[in-house]
Every structure is written in structure tokens, then in C-alpha cells.
């Protein structure tokens, strides 16, 4: 065990953060701290490192162990460059190297005992230098910087000139290079693109120390952690396994506690009814029995009903149906000075598609959405919206909100036809109640602004949603509600996101912006991972010799289609052929699912028949036995057909 929190307690006034919470982290263990926004996750980390005092309890760090802490917000004001800042994390090793070089120069002028003594010092230093991997120090610094998304051209930038997100990445890289015995990371994947997040997963998975992470990235947690510490309503609990295992176990425990609560309530009502009946008899014996039962009830410890998690509940529904062709992009190009984001790109989006745009930071994903929403001008090319297309825009920087307005005014001014009750009901669905609706927009946190933007989006009744990082600042519970709303949405969606779990659940198609063009994957994130290297090589080479192919042409490869394997050779299908292939795939998958369900039903029925045949009531009744035997025989015949059908569908 390297870290333990024992009976820690913390409140801010009347607001309880944690009551007598206990948990521990073992050596080399990778653990997550999870909970809804406002539960106190960051506060727990601050208490561990001493930035927040505990009301009671203790934090125990194993003797000789070191802690490294990454807060959500960093303020690096030094004149050092990005490279120098990370190099300072290995200052002791670099100083050791300087000593070695200095001794090497001295050795040339020494002899006898002086030479022997200096050689002994040199050999000792060199052994320590090698043990600490000193010869790979510079390459490791470069590897961490590149892994976190910095290019070599950016290494010389002054840290004080960087954006908040870039400063956080520098601080994370510096922390990783200090090699503490336990890393405390508060939202480390914020400001990282998909490639950098994947790199960080591998780095942390191989990290020799322990890691304690606060994150809302479920894909990341599933790949990195083996234990989950949950803080909920002031209570801390530990669960073994990754996030998926925690989520399933938590639901099982909640269901069991809810069942136990309802059973106890039913028993209490039953006993109260019996007591009332016994007293109504008005006999000495029945009254004594009633009093005995009352004493039994008094001794019973009442169970608390498991609390319902306060979540966002909303539905998205377009006011009208758009035409089949929702968006057509022709020859679109955009540069900022010498930085070319994309050029001559073509793609189309059809009604009902859920398209995710992914790519490295700074490649132009948000710029594309701004162009489509006419908040930015393209250098060349054009785009056309289809018939009856009505856009609903979600901006990650919340420019659609007005800082000087209250939450209530933000809704009422845009939707004057709504009554006060309707506005309050809408805001209540997004967790704004009472006087909270009169808070000014500029006083809200990022998560609160996100919820106001989602409320406006819900009311827009748009049939084409353009969303820029819609899951930023949302806790996991809120992300799941948004996923459900989008999956039930009958309109069209185009969004930018770095949340791989969210993409996997909601995207039917992925556009990756790479090497100034778009590569199209007709499938979810899992399919993208499977085909990424192959299709990038074919459709977005780093140094193309001619015009880049359009994402709406040879880059379109359908998940599960026969064309996927021939992508590298440049084969392509027309839009109509791809849609027909997708329809066939969907039908096959639906038939496969129905076949599996029927197999499961018949197998369960046969098992039930076998159980019935062992009961005396049945096996002593020859007529009933014959009926069941006939039914089982028919089921077996049908199962043989289904097994064969399943085999052909699953190929």
C-alpha cells in the first residue's frame, strides 16, 4: 500500500463533500476516482496533496514514497521553452551527466592514487546514471512531448505564451518525467487529441508507479484502471475492475438494495396490518400478540431507499423532416496564413446519418463546423444545405450564449412563445431549479453552460444538429443521457468529439481529418481503429503526388461491406451501392439477432421441460409426459434448423 485515506471528512459550510471516507491505493495500482460533477473528486485529490485541509481523518503516504499531482488548470509563467520546461524534470540526471563529462576531462591530467579515487567516483556515478536510464533521457523527453501532441517546431515556444490547454499538456509531460511513486491526475485527457490519449493510455499502463485518476473518459478508464473509487452523496466505496465492471457491479448492488428496501417496506406494512387486525379483536391474548409484534417492529433497523441519481432527461425531436440530401460540400479549402487546414474536400451527408469528425488538435475540425454554421468563411469551395434543413448548433466555446443574461432570459428571449412554467420545466430537466434560473451566464461553470446550451438545442426542434465537443464538461451520467437522446433522434447529426466511448455509441460514420483531407469510415469507432492505417495510407498519404481524393468518393468504405478489404487497392462503390450494401448488412444483423433470440427461447423452454419432467406431478401423468416429450422433440427439430441458419448468417 502506498497511499491510504482513513475516515476522511470534509464539508464546505453546509455542503458535505465526504463523511468518514476510507480507501487505499497499492503499489503500481491504476485506480480511478469517479462521481458526478460537484461530488468532490478534485477536492479529494487536493486533500491528499495538502492543498485543502481535512475536517477530520488522515491521509497516509507510505514512508519514502513521493506524490506527483496534476491539477485541471495550470499557470506556467516562466520564460522557459516547452522543451526546457520538460528538461527541468530530469535536472538531476542531466546534472549527473555534466559531472561525468567534467570528470572525464579531469582524468586526463591525473595519475596514481588521485586517478584511482576519481575513477572510483566516476564508475559509481556512471552506474547510477545507467541505472536511471540517463543515456535515453533526451530521447524520452522528446518522446513524451510528441506523445502529448507537440511537434518539434513547437518545442522552442515560451510556456508563458501558451493556451491553457497547452500549459496543461506541458505540466502533464513534466509530471510524467519526474517519475513519482504515485501520480494524481485530475482530468488528464482534457486538451488531448485521440492519438495523444491513446499514447497516454499506453504510458500509464506501463508506468512503474501507482496512478490515481479523475476522468470522465470511459474508454480511457476501461483501458487503464483496475480499481474504481466512487464518491457519491458523501460516501466513498471501492470496486475492483475497470469502469465497465464498476458500472455493472454498482447497478447490481443498487438493484439488490432497492429490492431489500421494498421487501422490508412490504414486511412493515404487513406487520402493521396484522397488528391493527389483532387489536380490533379486542381480546387480551390478541392484544398481547399485537404488542409483541410492535416491539419486533421497533427493533427493526429501517433501510434507506437508494437515492435516484439526478440526471438530465430530455428528448430531441425535429419539427419537420428534411430532404434526403442534407449537406453537400464541394471543393472546400481553409488556411490561416501559412497553416493549411484542409483543401479541396468533398463529402455529402444524408438524412438520418450520425457523422463524427475526428482528428488531431489544430487540424481544423472546429473550423469546419464554424464554416457550415456561417461563423467562419472558407477560402474556396462551397456547401449546400438540402430542402427543409434546419440547423441546431452547439458551440464548445458557448458563443451562442449571452454573458449578461440570466439562464431564464437566455431561454425566454430566444423562445418568447414559451410560458414561465414551460421554461422552468425545461430548465429543471437540466438541473436548474428555484433561484438558480436567475444566475447570470458569465457566473456559470463550463458544465453549467453546457447544460444551458443543450436546453436551447432541445427547444430548437432542428433536424440537423451540428455539435462541437458536446460531452466536454459533462459527467458520465449526463453523457449517457445525451447518448440516449441522440440515438433516439430521427434527424441528422454532425459532431466533433474526442470522446471515443461517445463516438462508438452514437456514430454511424466517421470523417477523419488527416493530412489536409477527410477519410471516410462508414462504421463506429471500433471499425475506424480496425481500418485506420489501411485507409489513411490509401486516401490521405502524407505527401500526395496529386490531388487528394474526396471523402465522398474513394475514401468511403462501409463497415462490414465486401468493399472494405479492397480499399487499399483504390476500389470504390457508388453512394447507392454502399447504401444497398449497408441495408443488406443491417438485415443480416437483424436476422442474426432474431435467430439468436429464438434459439435462446427454445433452449430455455427445453430446460424448463426437463425440470417439469422430474416433478412427481408430471412424471406420474403419462398424458402430460407425452405432451411435453412431443413439444421437446419439436423444439429440437426447430433448433437444428436455427443452428444451421445461425451458421450461415454469422459467416
N, C-alpha and C positions, 0 to 999 in steps of 0.2 A: 504494500500500500504506500503510495507516495503522497496522497492528499486525502484528508477527511474533514468533513464538516459535521460537527456534532451538536445537535439540539440548537441550531442557529435560529435566531428570531430577529425580525426586522419589521418596523412599521414607519410610515411617514404620516404623523398625526393619527387620524382615524383609519387611514388606509393600510391594511395589513398586507405585507409582502410575503412573509413566510413565518410560520409558527413552529418552533421546535423541530426544524427540518434536519435530517441527517442523511448523508450519502458519502461514498468514498470512491476514489479513483486508484486503480492499481498500476504498477509499473508497466509501461508500454501499452496500456489500455487506451482504446479510442472510444470516447463517450460523447454523447450529445446532451445538451440541456434544452428541453423543449417546453413550450407553453404558449398561450395566446398572447397577442400584443398587450402589454401592460401587466403581465403576470409577475414580472420582476426578474427576468432572466439576466439582463445586464447588471442589475443591482447585486445579484448573487455573485457574479464574476468580480464586481468592484469590492464586495466584502472579502472575497478570497485574497485579493491583492492588497487590501488595506485602504482602498480609496473611499470606502464607506464603512463607518463604524457599525458593529453589531450591537443590537439591544441586549442580547444575551447569547450564550453558547460559545463555541470556539471553532476556529479553523486550525487544523493541524497539518503542517508540512513535514514530511519525513526529514530527519537530520541530514544535512549536507545537500539537499535537493534544491534546485533552482526553478523559478517560475518565469515564463515569458508571457506577456499579456498584449493582445491586440484589441484596442477599443474600436468602436464603429467609426469614430471620427478622429482624424489625425491632423495636427497642425505643425508641419515641418517648416521652420522659418530660417534654416541655416543657409549659408552661401554655398554649401557643398553641392556637387552634382549628384545625379541619381547613382552613378557608379561609385562615387566617393562615399556616399551615404551607406551603401551596402558594404563597401570595403571596410568601413569602420567597425562593422560587426565582427570582423576577423582581425581586428587590430593586433591582438596578442600573437596570433600566428604570423602575421606579416612582420611584426617586430622581432619575432624569433628568427625569421628568415634574414632580416637585416643583421642580426647578431652573428648568424652563421657566416654571412658574406664578410663581415668585419673580421672575424676570427681567421677566416681563410687568408685574408691579406696579412694578418699578423704572423701566421705560421711561417711565412717565407723568411722572416728575419729572426726566428727563434731557433734555439738548439738546446740540447741537454735536458735538464730537469724542467726548465721553463717550457720547452716544446712538449714534453710528456704531459705536464699539467694542463697546458692549453688544449692538447689533443683530447685529453680526457673530458674536458668541458665541452669541446666540440662534438665528440661522439655522443655524449649524454643529450645535448641539445638536438643533434640530428635524429637520434632515436625518438625523442619526443615529437619532433617536427614530422617525422614519417608516420608515427602512431596517430597523429591528429590530421593526417592526410594533407599536410601542408603543400606538397607539390601540386595538388589538384585544386588549391584554394582559389586561384584566379578563374579557372575554368568553371568552378562551382558557382562563383558569383555571377559569371556571365550566364550560366545555365538557369539560375533562379530568375534573373532579370528577364530572359527570353521566355521562360516558362510562364511568367506573370504578364506577358504581353507587351514588354518593351522591346523596341527594335534598337539595333546598335546606334542608329542615328540619334536616338533619344537619350543614350547613356550620359551625354555631356550636358543635358539640361539641368538648370538650377532647380533644386527641390522647392524653393520658395515661390517659383513661378508656376508650379503645377496646379491642376484642378484638385478638388477634394478627393475624387476617386483615385487619381494618380498618386496622391500622397498616401492614401490608404494602401495601395499596392506596394509602394516603396517601403512603408512601415512593415507590411507583412513579409516582404522579402528579407528585410533586415532582421526581423524576429526569427525567421526560419534559420538564418545563418548563424544565430547565436547559440543554437542547439541547447535550449534549456531542458531540464528533466521533464517538465510538464508545460505544454502550450495551452493557454486560454485564448480562444479565438471567438470574437463577437462578430458574427455575420461576415466571415472571411471571403465568401463568394460574391458579396456585393462589389460591383465595379469590375468584375472579371468576365471575359467573354467565354464562350463554350470551350475553346481549346485550353484556356488558362485554368478553367475549373477542372477539366479532365486531368491536366498536369498536376494540379494541387491534390486531387484525389490520390494519384499515384505516389506523390511525395509524402503525404501524410500516412498512407498505407504502409510505406517502408520506413517511416520515422522511428528511430530507436527509443524515443521517449514516449511519455503519455500525452494524449491530446484531449481537451475538453472544449467542445464546440457548441456555440449558439448559432443555429441556422434554420431558415425556413425552406431550404432547398432539399426536398425529399429524395430526389435522385442522388444527390451528393451524400446525404446521411445513409441511405441504403448501401452505398458503396464503401463508406469509410468506417462507420461506427459499429461496435459490437455490444454497446450498452446505451440505454436511454434513461436519463434522469428527467423526470417530469415535475414541473411546478404548476399546481392548479389550485386555485382558491386558498392559497397559503400553505398547502400541503405538498410535501416532496415525496415522490415514490421512485423506485428504481425498477427497470425492466431489462432483462438480458436479451440481446439480439439487436438487429438493425431497426430502422424506423418502421418498416413493414411489419416486422414481428411485434414491435411495441404497439402499433396501431391495432393489430388483430387481438393481442392479449388484453389491451385496455378495453376493447369492446366486449370481449368475453367476460371480463371482471365486472364491467358495468351491468351487463345483462344479468349476471348471477346476483349482483347486489340488488338490482331492481326486482328480480324475482323473489329474492329473500324478503325484501321490504313489503311487497304485495302479499306474500304468504303470511307475514306477521300481521299486517293490517286486516287480512281476512280472518285470521285466528282471533284477533282482538274483537272484531265485530261479532264473531260467532260467540265468544265467551260473554260479551256484553248482552247479547240476545238471550243466552241461556240464563244469565244472572237475573235479567228482567223477568223472564218466564218463571223462574224459581220463586222470586219474591211475590209474583202475582198469585202463587198458590196460597200464600199467607199461612203456611204451616211451619211449626218450629223446625222440623227436620229440613225442609226445603230452604228456609232462611239461613240455617247453618251452612248448608251446601253453597248457597249464594255467597255468603261471607267468605267461605274458603276459596271460591273462585276469584273473588275480588282481591284477596291477598296475593293470589298467584299472579294476577294481572299487575299488581303494584310492584312485584319483584321483577317483572319482565322489563328488560332494558330496551326501550324503543329504538328502532333503527331509523337513521336519517335516510330520506329518499335521495338517491343520487341526483345531483343537480344537472339540469339541462344546460349544455354549453350555449352561451349566447352567440348566435351566428347570423350572418347576413342571409336573408331568404328573399330571393327576387326572381322574376322571370323576364326574359327578353322576348318580345314579340313584335315583328314588323307590322306597320299599319297597312301596308299594301305589298303585293307580290311584284318583284321586279321582273324584267325580261330575262331570258336565259343567258344573254351576254351581259355580264355586269361591268367588266372593266377590260379595256384593250389598250395595251401600252405599245407604242411604236417608236423605235429608234431613240429612246430616252438616254440622255447623257448629262452628267453633272460633275463639275470640278470647282474647287476653291483654290484659286491661284494655280500653283504648280501641282497641287494634290488632285489627281483624277480619281473620283469615287467609282463611277461606272460610266460605260459608254455604249451607245447603240444597242440598248437592251430592248427585247421584245418579249411580252408574255400576255396571256389572257387569263381571266378568272371568270368562271361560270357560276350561275346561281346555285347556292347551297354548299359551295366549297368552303372549307376552313383551311386557309393557307397561312403557314407560319414562315416568316422571313428571319433567317439566322445568318450569322457571320461574325467575324472578329470585330472588336471595338474600332470605331473610326472608319469603317468601310462604307458607310452611307445608308444604313438601314433606316434610321430615323429620318434622314433627309428625303428618302424615297416617299415615306408616309406624308411628310410635310408637302412635298410636291403634289401628291394626289389630293391632299386636302387644301391645296392652293395657298399654303402658308409659305411656300418657297417656289422659286421659278427654276425650271430646267434650263440648261444651256442650249439644248436642242432636242428635237423629238416632241412627241405629243402623247396624250392619253385621252381616251373617250369612255364616258360612262354610258351604260346601257339605258334602255327605256325604263322609266319609273324608278330609277335607282336613287335612294335617299341615304346619305352618309351620316353615320354617327361616329364622332371622333373622340378618342380617349388619348390625352396627351400626358406623357410621363412627367413633364415639367409643369403640368396643370395650368397652362396658359389659357385654357377655356374658363378658368375660374377668375373671379374678381376680388382682389385682396381686401378692398374696402367694404365689401358686402358681408352681411351675415349669411350663415348657412341657409336660413329660411328665405332671405331675399334672393339668394342665388337660384333657388328653385322657383319662387313666385314670380320673379321678373321674367324668367325665360318661359314660364308656363302660366300666364295670367288667368287661364280658364279654370285652374285647379282651385278648389276651396281650401281654407285653412286646415280643415280636417284631413283632406286628401294629402296635402303637403306633409302634415305631421305624420300621417300613417306611412307615407313613403320614406321619410327620414327615420322613422322608428325601425323600419326594416333594415336600415343601415346603421343601427345602434346609436342614433341621435334622438334623445328624448328630453322632455322637460325644457329647462332653460338652455340646454346645450345647443338647441337650434338657433340661438341668438348669438353664438360665438362668431367673431369675425374670421374670415377665411385666412387672413395673414397670421392668426394666432394658432392655427391648427398644425398638427404634425403631418409628416408625409403620408402616413397610413390613413389619417382622418381626411386629408384632402383627396386621397384615392377613393374613399368611400363616397364622398360628395360627388366626385366625377362619375362614379358608377351609378349613383342615383339619377343623375342627369341623363346618362346613357340609357338607363332603363325607360325613362319617360319619353325619350326621343322617338321611339317606335320606328327607328331606322331599319332599313332592310339590307344595308351594307355597313358593317362595323369595321372601322379602322382603329386598331388599338396599339399603342406604343408602350411596351412593358407593363401590361395590365396587372401583373402579380407583384410588382415592386411594392414594398411596404405592407403587403397583406400577410397575415399569419396563415398557418397551414389550413386551419378550419375555413377561413374566408376564401382561400384559393380553391378548396374543394367545392364550395358553393358556387363560385364563379365557373368552374369547370362544368358543373352540372347544368348551369344556366346556358352556357354556350353549346353544350352537346344537345340540349333540347331546343335550341334556337333554329328556326326554319329559314332564316336569311343567310347572308354570305358574310364571311369573316376574313379579314386580312390583318395579321398582327405581327409585331416584333417581340421576341421574348428570348431570354437566356435560361428560362426555367424548363429544363429537359423533361421533367415529370409532367408539367403542364402541357408541353408540346405533344408528348406521347399520348396524352389523354384526349386532346382536343383537335389536333391537326389531321386533316385527310391528305395534305400535300405540303411539301416543304420547298421553299426557294432559298438556296444558299447563295449569298453574295460573296464571291471569291474571285480574286484576280480581275476585278472590274466588270464581272458579268454574273449572271444568275444561272445556277444549275438547278434543275427541277427534279424533285423526287416525289412521285405520286404514292405516298405512304406516310407513316408516322416516323417518330424519331428513331425507333429501333431499326426501321428499314433504311433510314438515312445512314446510320452507323455502318450497316452491312454493305452499302453501295458507295459510300463517300469516296474512297480512294480511286475506285474504278471510274466513276463518272467525272470526278474532278480532272483526272488525267485526260479523259476524252474530250470534255467540253469546256474546261477552263484551265488550260495549261498556263504556267507562269509566264512564259514568253511565247505567245502565239505568233505564228508566222503570217497569219492572215486575219480577216475579220473574225471576231468571236461569234460562235453560233448562238442563236437566240434561245432563251429559256423556253420559249413556246414552241420550239421545234425539236432538234435532235437531243436536247437536254431532258426531254420529258420521258421518264421511264417509269412504268407503273409497277407498284409493289405487287409481287406475285404474278406478273404477266410473263408470257413467253418471251417478250422482247427484252426483259431485264438482262439476261445473260449475254445478249448480243450487243449490249450498249457500247462496249469498248470498241467495237468494230464500226460504230457510227450508224447502225441501223436505226430507223425511226418509224413510228406509226403516226397516222393522222389522228387529229383530235377525236373524230368519230370512232375510229378503230380502237383507240385507247379507252374511250367511254364504254364501248361494247365489251371490251376485254374486262374492264372493271366490273361491269354488270354481271358477266359470267362468273367472275371470281366471287362477287358478293353472293350470287345464287348458290354457288358450290359451298361456300362457308355456311350459309343458312341451312342448306340441306344436310351438311355435316353435323351442324349443331342439333337439328331436329332428330337426326338418326341417333346421335349420342344420347339425347334425352329419352327417346323411345327405348333404347337398349337399357338405360338405367332403370326406367319404369318397369320393364318386363323382368329384369333381373331382381329388382326389389320385390315384385309380385311373386316370383318363384320362391324367393327366400321366405316370404310370408306363408306361402302354401306349405313349404316344408315344415314350418313351425306349427301350422294348423294340424298337419298330419300326425304330429307327435302328441296331440292332446287326446285324452280318452274320449271326450265327447264326439270327436271326429272319427278316430280310427275304429270306434265301435259301431259307427254308422256306415254300412257298406255303400249306400246310395251317395252319401256326401263324399266318401273317399273316391268313388268313381268319378264324380263331377270334378273334384279337384285334380285328379290324375289326368283327366281329359284336358282341363284348362292348362295344366302344366305342359302337356305334350304339345298343345297348340302354340304355347309361348315359346317352347324350344324350337319349333319349326320356324316361327317368325324370327327368332333371334339368329338362326342360321342365315336367313336372308339378309338381316340387318348387318351382321358381321361382314358379309361379303360386300354389301353396299358401302359400309363404312370404309372398307379397304380400298375400294375404287375411288371414293371421294377424297380420301386422305392422301392419295398418291400425288 
